[in-house]
Amino acid sequence: MASDRQLSAAYRRLRPYCDSLPEDQIQSLDDGFDAGEPYYALSWLVADILENGVNVPKDALLDAYALLDDEDKEEYSSLIEKRINAS
């Protein structure tokens, strides 16, 4: 499992790209991160990026995806594949 430090760094790297999301959605993400839940915040951030088609660097997205648990990777795998194949 990834360390909180790795998760936090990945969250901070991707988060600025999500400013186009609705304010309440961003606030929920930030609240989770600020509450000391970097894993859940990153997982939800990756989901929001994929589900909303947020434009982020492919390497940053794949680095964050690699930090997720297998269960979450499986859940997001089809969306990741679509994103990668579209680029």
Residue pairs with C-beta under 8 A, 6 or more apart in sequence:
1 69
2 39
2 67
4 38
4 39
6 67
7 38
7 39
7 41
7 42
7 67
8 33
8 38
10 42
10 60
10 63
10 64
10 67
11 33
11 38
11 41
11 42
11 45
11 64
13 60
13 63
13 64
14 42
14 45
14 46
14 49
14 56
14 60
14 61
14 64
15 29
15 30
15 33
15 45
17 49
17 54
17 55
17 56
18 26
18 29
18 45
18 48
18 49
18 54
19 26
20 54
21 48
21 52
21 54
25 48
28 44
29 41
29 44
29 45
29 48
30 41
32 40
32 41
32 44
33 41
39 69
42 64
42 67
42 68
43 68
43 72
45 64
46 61
46 64
46 65
46 68
46 72
46 76
47 76
48 54
49 56
49 61
50 76
50 79
50 80
50 83
51 79
58 83
58 84
58 87
61 80
61 83
62 80
62 84
65 73
65 76
65 80
68 76
